[in-house]
Amino acid sequence: MNSQATQAEVIVIGGGPAGSTAANLLAKAGVSVLLLEKETFPRFHIGESLLPCGLPIYERLGVDLRTQHLHKRGAEFIDEASGESAVYDFADALPGGSGYAYQVDRSAFDNELLQAAKRAGARVQEAECVTACLMDAQAVTVHTERGQYGARYVIDATGQDAMFCKDHRTREPLQGFGKAAVFCHFEGLSPEATQELFETGNIKVLMLDQGWSWLIPLRRGALSVGLVSRKAPIRTELLDELIASSPTIQRLTRGAAQRTSPRIISNFSYRNTRPYGARWVCIGDAGCFLDPVFSSGVSLAVLGGERMADLLVPALAQAREAEAALMEPLYTQMTRAYESVGALIHSFYNTRIVHNLFFVPKPDPALRSGLISLLAGDVWRDDNSFQNMLLQSKRRTSGLGFQTES
Ligand SMILES: Cc1cc2nc3c(=O)[nH]c(=O)nc-3n(C[C@H](O)[C@H](O)[C@H](O)COP(=O)(O)OP(=O)(O)OC[C@H]3O[C@@H](n4cnc5c(N)ncnc54)[C@H](O)[C@@H]3O)c2cc1C
């Protein structure tokens, strides 16, 4: 490879939802983009439940989720110990949101986003792992196992690998959130279970002493089952015990053809204290990741990718991409999102918010629809009194602010 000839205006590292969104929108705006992805797609990824807030972005990217993925009306919280449960629909949120979302098979979904980025004009190189990245006031140089590339700007979208976070030693674990997850899939569900699950497409969240569990139906007739614990390390036996003891899981997986081997992910709740600087930015999980109890990860990753691209396009046109504070507005917006969802997660674990706002017979309608708006990822409106109250609360999770380069 002639590395000298390989130039792009922007290099995106990582082809997950954040990176593909960024590459797509930059390429559509006429920017030359090179996306480097270490895996070959389609590849497995966990994180299958989307929120309504991302839907306008998929449309903008040219990705149609209707035929391949499962329509999701909302969610159901279940406390099997007390026998309490409650369903909410995104359609009951404050006016203005999309009112529904999708459950997605991530290998297919991520591949659709990556292909859409290619169609938009981004050059995508898979099976090419970035090993180092040098940024200075003049330019960026990205090194991979195969060569080196020059660019005006670089975007770290490496997900939980959080490349720049590790290089800069700016990874800060978030206390009090989930620490580890163990999960598997049940393939070939019975027709009765499939019919029940597909009727709403809802995610079911089981509330447990040590954390919570997700049950996510997928269009291929599978059920994703996972357990998130606030204690690490986690044992695979914990998932076996949950599956054996949960009446809901037993009922839905009866007669399933196959259960896949368990996988474990640990230490996923953290923030990057320095997520942008001169000629670089981190987006998606490379910037921050919260406990996945409210399924916010993918949606915040694509929202961040979109807003970043909308800032970078005019900056490149005006040769302002070396400004260290260029991405400050992005992180002002993202901090509101992370703080709102973070405060919700804190309340989930510490103040029985689900019991108080969903399990009671007649919840306050304004608070309930405000809460549902937040659960839909609609976090940037200023008329949500529930969100305003949550953010003002002294009990809220603090410390999700971000710093720029000094
Ligand atoms: C247990 C668990 C459950 C979850 N459940 C949900 C859910 O239900 N709903 C939801 O919305 N979110 C969920 N998430 C979160 C969601 O999966 C992530 O937030 C989302 O994938 C973030 O997208 P991303 O593009 O930032 O990162 P990723 O999707 O992880 O993509 C990063 C990409 O970068 C590539 N890469 C990494 N390093 C390099 C390198 N050096 N060179 C080149 N390429 C590289 C990787 O191969 C990968 O393809 C969950 C997360 C966990 C841990």
The ligand as a MOL file (V3000), in Angstrom:
LIG
                    3D

  0  0  0     0  0            999 V3000
M  V30 BEGIN CTAB
M  V30 COUNTS 53 58 0 0 0
M  V30 BEGIN ATOM
M  V30 1 C -25.0150 -5.5550 28.4060 0
M  V30 2 C -25.3710 -4.4460 27.4650 0
M  V30 3 C -26.6710 -4.3450 26.9730 0
M  V30 4 C -27.0190 -3.2960 26.1090 0
M  V30 5 N -28.3130 -3.1640 25.6830 0
M  V30 6 C -28.6470 -2.1060 24.9010 0
M  V30 7 C -29.9780 -1.9520 24.4220 0
M  V30 8 O -30.8640 -2.7640 24.6800 0
M  V30 9 N -30.2500 -0.8540 23.6580 0
M  V30 10 C -29.2840 0.0490 23.3260 0
M  V30 11 O -29.5870 1.0230 22.6420 0
M  V30 12 N -28.0270 -0.0980 23.7390 0
M  V30 13 C -27.6830 -1.1570 24.5070 0
M  V30 14 N -26.3860 -1.3180 24.8780 0
M  V30 15 C -25.4020 -0.3230 24.4530 0
M  V30 16 C -25.0610 -0.3770 22.9610 0
M  V30 17 O -24.7030 -1.6690 22.5870 0
M  V30 18 C -23.9570 0.6300 22.6820 0
M  V30 19 O -24.2580 1.8330 23.3260 0
M  V30 20 C -23.7610 0.9000 21.1760 0
M  V30 21 O -23.3420 -0.2460 20.4870 0
M  V30 22 C -22.7550 2.0340 20.9900 0
M  V30 23 O -22.4550 2.2130 19.6290 0
M  V30 24 P -20.9770 2.6700 19.2080 0
M  V30 25 O -21.0270 2.8560 17.7360 0
M  V30 26 O -20.5270 3.7540 20.0820 0
M  V30 27 O -20.0480 1.4190 19.5750 0
M  V30 28 P -20.0300 -0.0520 19.0040 0
M  V30 29 O -21.3720 -0.4480 18.5390 0
M  V30 30 O -19.4040 -0.9250 20.0320 0
M  V30 31 O -19.0850 0.0230 17.7260 0
M  V30 32 C -17.7110 0.2460 17.8550 0
M  V30 33 C -17.0060 -0.3760 16.6560 0
M  V30 34 O -15.6430 0.0070 16.6750 0
M  V30 35 C -14.8430 -1.0680 16.2380 0
M  V30 36 N -13.4970 -0.8770 16.7630 0
M  V30 37 C -13.0990 -0.9090 18.0640 0
M  V30 38 N -11.7860 -0.6670 18.1730 0
M  V30 39 C -11.3130 -0.4860 16.8960 0
M  V30 40 C -10.0360 -0.2170 16.3580 0
M  V30 41 N -8.9440 -0.0680 17.1210 0
M  V30 42 N -9.9170 -0.0880 15.0080 0
M  V30 43 C -11.0050 -0.2120 14.2050 0
M  V30 44 N -12.2540 -0.4920 14.6760 0
M  V30 45 C -12.4010 -0.6210 16.0020 0
M  V30 46 C -15.5590 -2.2790 16.8200 0
M  V30 47 O -15.2310 -3.4720 16.1430 0
M  V30 48 C -17.0320 -1.8800 16.6600 0
M  V30 49 O -17.5800 -2.3740 15.4580 0
M  V30 50 C -26.0250 -2.3590 25.7230 0
M  V30 51 C -24.7150 -2.4840 26.1880 0
M  V30 52 C -24.3800 -3.5090 27.0540 0
M  V30 53 C -22.9720 -3.6100 27.5700 0
M  V30 END ATOM
M  V30 BEGIN BOND
M  V30 1 1 1 2
M  V30 2 1 2 3
M  V30 3 2 2 52
M  V30 4 2 3 4
M  V30 5 1 4 5
M  V30 6 1 4 50
M  V30 7 2 5 6
M  V30 8 1 6 7
M  V30 9 1 6 13
M  V30 10 2 7 8
M  V30 11 1 7 9
M  V30 12 1 9 10
M  V30 13 2 10 11
M  V30 14 1 10 12
M  V30 15 2 12 13
M  V30 16 1 13 14
M  V30 17 1 14 15
M  V30 18 1 14 50
M  V30 19 1 15 16
M  V30 20 1 16 17
M  V30 21 1 16 18
M  V30 22 1 18 19
M  V30 23 1 18 20
M  V30 24 1 20 21
M  V30 25 1 20 22
M  V30 26 1 22 23
M  V30 27 1 23 24
M  V30 28 2 24 25
M  V30 29 1 24 26
M  V30 30 1 24 27
M  V30 31 1 27 28
M  V30 32 2 28 29
M  V30 33 1 28 30
M  V30 34 1 28 31
M  V30 35 1 31 32
M  V30 36 1 32 33
M  V30 37 1 33 34
M  V30 38 1 33 48
M  V30 39 1 34 35
M  V30 40 1 35 36
M  V30 41 1 35 46
M  V30 42 1 36 37
M  V30 43 1 36 45
M  V30 44 2 37 38
M  V30 45 1 38 39
M  V30 46 1 39 40
M  V30 47 2 39 45
M  V30 48 1 40 41
M  V30 49 2 40 42
M  V30 50 1 42 43
M  V30 51 2 43 44
M  V30 52 1 44 45
M  V30 53 1 46 47
M  V30 54 1 46 48
M  V30 55 1 48 49
M  V30 56 2 50 51
M  V30 57 1 51 52
M  V30 58 1 52 53
M  V30 END BOND
M  V30 END CTAB
M  END
